[in-house]
Amino acid sequence: MKRFAVTTAPAMAAILLGLTACQPVKPSAEAAAAAELRARGYSRVPEVTSVIQEGEVFVVFGQATQRGRVNLIYSGTNAAGQSVRSYLGDEADKTGQFRVPEVPIGVNGGLYDLTVDSERDRDAETATSQAPDSVQIDQRGRTMRAEGRLFVPRGRPDKAAMLLPGGAARSLSKEKLILAAADYDSTGGIAVAGHVAPTTTVNLVVSGIIIGRSQSDDQGRYQVTGQIAAPGELETGLEIEIETDKQSEKRTIPVSLPAPGDRITPVDGAWRVDWTLPGGGVQTTIVF
């Protein structure tokens, strides 16, 4: 019988803080909330829905504020290993859908930031350029930043994922992997995400001990958190297992304290992504 480990309240609170924004919302509730926010003058946070390969580059599709100006920002290297910084843009249509083509990518993949400027901001810019000098126009910005950063592995846009601070990455893949991504930080907080049967209890098992438990939603998506030993400078392999009453899968992930900065490393059928958090520090994501 597996033992169950209870994570301390401060550690679990820190892990769950980043996960609360990732929990699935029913479409009807989401639509109502979005309508209410638009009525109050708020813009919708941009969201990537899919990534598709086109030759040596790829196209990013998503949803944002209606008529908003979408900006996809890439800072890294190109296929030749040269350092580049690219700003790519597109205007969302009347339904909020957008398409950003010809996105560059590095040797092992790329990390991208996504923002959207509302139509109201652009109207204000136009009004300012046409107004007399004596007329003051409110130009306060309404730039909304996507939750997390987009990761796309080179040659495998079907494995793209949104990396989320403080929680497990959200896979954009159409595959329903039991174990799709695992994240950990410098304190040993770990979060795992994937897809199992709907409304099923999910256990996160390490060394025969259940260190986390959650339940999948009505579409089978889950996120489960736990606590492992804080990573050190030397890399070790950690076997993690996702277990339900009818399904299970084991994976060994590389665990070590990363150096500062963004880094993408292919690892045995997966990708290790060390990436800089908005408030400082580095989080490690393993995408399967």
C-alpha positions in Angstrom: 0.0 0.0 0.0 1.3 3.5 -0.9 1.8 6.0 1.9 0.4 9.5 1.7 2.6 12.4 2.5 1.0 15.7 3.6 2.6 18.8 2.3 3.0 21.6 4.9 0.5 24.5 4.7 3.0 27.2 3.6 4.5 25.0 0.9 1.2 24.0 -0.5 -0.2 27.5 -0.3 2.8 28.7 -2.4 2.1 26.0 -5.0 -1.6 26.5 -5.1 -1.3 30.3 -5.5 0.0 29.9 -9.0 -2.5 27.2 -9.9 -5.7 29.0 -9.0 -5.7 31.0 -12.3 -5.2 27.7 -14.3 -8.3 25.9 -13.2 -10.9 25.2 -16.0 -14.0 27.4 -16.1 -17.3 26.3 -17.7 -17.9 28.0 -21.0 -21.1 29.7 -19.9 -19.4 31.1 -16.8 -16.4 32.2 -18.8 -18.6 34.0 -21.4 -20.5 35.8 -18.7 -17.4 36.9 -16.9 -15.8 38.1 -20.2 -18.9 40.1 -21.1 -19.0 41.7 -17.6 -15.3 42.7 -17.8 -15.7 44.2 -21.3 -18.6 46.2 -20.0 -16.3 47.6 -17.3 -13.7 48.5 -19.9 -11.3 45.6 -19.3 -9.5 43.8 -22.2 -9.4 40.0 -22.5 -6.1 38.3 -21.7 -4.7 36.9 -25.0 -4.7 33.1 -25.2 -3.0 30.7 -27.6 -5.2 28.0 -28.9 -3.0 26.1 -31.4 0.4 26.2 -33.2 0.8 24.8 -36.7 4.0 24.2 -38.7 4.4 26.0 -42.1 7.8 25.1 -43.7 10.7 26.3 -41.5 8.4 28.6 -39.5 5.1 28.1 -37.8 1.8 30.0 -37.2 0.2 30.8 -33.9 -3.5 30.9 -33.5 -5.5 32.3 -30.6 -8.2 34.4 -29.0 -7.9 37.9 -27.6 -9.8 41.2 -27.3 -12.0 41.9 -30.3 -10.1 44.1 -32.8 -7.2 44.1 -30.4 -3.6 44.4 -31.7 -1.7 41.2 -30.8 2.0 41.2 -30.3 4.2 38.1 -30.2 7.7 38.8 -28.9 10.6 36.4 -29.4 14.1 37.0 -27.9 16.5 34.2 -28.7 18.3 32.6 -31.6 17.3 31.7 -35.1 17.9 28.3 -36.8 21.5 29.4 -37.6 22.1 30.1 -33.9 22.2 33.9 -34.4 20.8 36.1 -31.7 17.5 37.8 -32.7 14.7 39.8 -31.2 11.5 39.8 -33.2 8.1 41.5 -32.7 5.3 40.0 -34.8 1.8 41.4 -34.8 -1.7 40.8 -36.0 -5.1 42.3 -35.5 -7.8 40.1 -33.9 -11.0 40.0 -35.9 -14.5 40.9 -34.7 -14.7 37.7 -32.7 -11.3 38.1 -31.1 -9.6 35.4 -33.1 -6.0 36.1 -34.3 -3.3 34.5 -36.5 0.4 35.3 -36.3 2.4 33.8 -39.2 6.1 33.2 -40.0 7.2 32.9 -36.3 10.9 32.4 -36.0 12.3 29.6 -33.8 15.7 28.7 -32.3 17.9 25.6 -32.6 15.9 23.6 -30.0 12.8 25.7 -29.9 11.5 29.1 -28.7 10.0 31.0 -25.8 7.5 33.7 -26.7 5.7 36.5 -24.8 2.2 37.5 -25.9 0.4 40.8 -25.4 -2.7 42.5 -26.8 -3.5 46.2 -27.0 -7.2 47.0 -27.0 -9.0 48.7 -29.9 -9.7 51.6 -27.5 -6.0 52.3 -27.2 -5.5 52.5 -30.9 -8.6 54.8 -31.3 -7.0 57.1 -28.7 -3.8 57.2 -30.6 -5.7 58.2 -33.8 -7.7 60.8 -32.0 -4.5 62.2 -30.4 -2.8 62.6 -33.8 -5.9 64.5 -35.2 -6.7 66.6 -32.2 -5.5 70.3 -31.7 -2.6 70.8 -29.3 -5.0 72.3 -26.8 -7.0 69.1 -26.5 -5.7 66.5 -24.1 -6.5 62.8 -24.9 -6.2 60.1 -22.2 -3.6 57.7 -23.6 -3.4 55.4 -20.6 -2.6 52.0 -22.0 -4.7 48.8 -21.8 -2.1 46.3 -22.7 -2.9 42.8 -21.5 -0.2 40.1 -21.2 -0.9 36.4 -21.7 -0.7 34.2 -18.6 2.7 32.6 -18.8 4.9 32.2 -21.9 4.5 30.1 -25.0 7.0 27.3 -25.6 7.3 25.7 -29.0 9.9 22.9 -29.6 11.7 23.0 -32.9 10.0 20.7 -35.5 7.2 19.7 -33.1 4.7 22.5 -32.8 2.2 19.8 -31.9 4.0 19.7 -28.5 3.6 23.4 -27.8 2.6 24.5 -24.3 1.9 27.5 -22.2 4.4 27.7 -19.3 2.6 29.0 -16.2 4.3 30.6 -13.2 3.8 28.7 -10.0 2.0 25.8 -11.7 2.1 23.0 -14.3 2.4 23.9 -18.0 -0.8 23.8 -20.1 -0.3 21.5 -23.1 -1.7 22.7 -26.5 -1.3 19.2 -27.9 -4.3 17.3 -29.2 -2.8 14.2 -27.7 -4.4 13.2 -24.4 -1.3 12.2 -22.5 -1.6 10.9 -19.0 1.5 12.8 -18.1 1.9 15.9 -20.3 4.1 18.2 -18.3 5.9 18.5 -15.0 7.2 21.7 -13.3 9.4 22.4 -10.3 11.1 25.3 -8.7 14.1 26.0 -6.5 12.2 25.1 -3.3 11.1 21.7 -4.5 7.5 22.6 -5.2 6.3 20.4 -8.1 3.2 20.5 -10.3 2.1 17.9 -12.9 -0.6 18.1 -15.5 -2.1 15.8 -18.1 -5.3 14.0 -19.1 -7.1 11.0 -17.6 -10.7 9.8 -17.4 -13.2 12.6 -16.4 -13.9 13.3 -12.8 -11.3 10.9 -11.5 -9.1 11.0 -8.4 -5.4 11.5 -9.5 -2.4 10.7 -7.3 1.1 12.0 -7.7 3.5 9.3 -6.5 7.2 9.6 -5.8 9.2 6.7 -4.4 6.0 4.8 -3.6 4.7 7.8 -1.6 1.6 9.8 -2.6 2.8 13.4 -2.4 -0.2 15.0 -4.0 -3.9 14.3 -4.9 -6.5 16.1 -7.0 -9.4 15.3 -9.3 -9.7 15.7 -13.1 -12.4 17.9 -14.6 -15.3 16.8 -16.7 -13.0 16.7 -19.8 -10.3 14.7 -18.0 -7.8 17.4 -17.5 -6.0 17.6 -14.2 -3.3 19.4 -12.2 -1.8 17.9 -9.1 0.9 19.5 -6.8 3.3 18.2 -4.2 6.7 18.7 -2.6 10.0 17.1 -3.4 13.5 17.7 -2.1 14.9 21.1 -3.2 17.0 20.6 -6.3 20.8 20.9 -6.0 23.5 21.8 -8.5 24.1 18.2 -9.5 21.4 16.7 -11.8 19.5 13.7 -10.5 16.8 11.6 -12.1 13.4 11.6 -10.3 10.8 9.0 -11.1 7.3 10.4 -10.9 4.1 8.5 -11.4 0.5 9.6 -12.1 -2.0 7.0 -10.8 -5.7 6.6 -11.0 -7.9 3.6 -10.2 -7.7 2.5 -13.9 -4.6 4.3 -15.4 -1.0 5.0 -14.5 2.2 6.3 -16.1 5.7 6.7 -14.9 8.4 9.2 -16.1 11.9 10.0 -15.0 12.6 13.7 -15.1 16.0 15.5 -14.7 16.1 17.6 -11.5 18.7 20.2 -10.8 19.0 23.9 -9.9 19.2 25.8 -13.2 21.5 28.7 -13.9 19.8 32.1 -14.5 18.3 32.8 -17.9 16.2 30.9 -20.5 17.3 27.6 -21.7 15.8 24.8 -23.8 17.3 21.3 -23.7 16.1 18.1 -25.4 16.0 15.2 -22.9 15.1 11.7 -23.9 11.8 12.2 -25.8 11.0 15.4 -23.9 12.2 19.0 -23.5 13.5 20.6 -20.4 12.8 24.4 -20.4 14.4 26.6 -17.7 12.7 29.9 -17.9 12.8 33.2 -16.1 9.7 34.1 -14.0 8.1 37.6 -14.2 9.1 38.4 -10.6 12.6 36.9 -10.9 13.9 33.4 -10.3 13.8 30.4 -12.7 11.2 27.7 -13.0 11.9 24.4 -14.8 9.3 22.8 -17.1 9.5 19.3 -18.6 7.3 18.9 -21.6 6.6 15.4 -22.8 
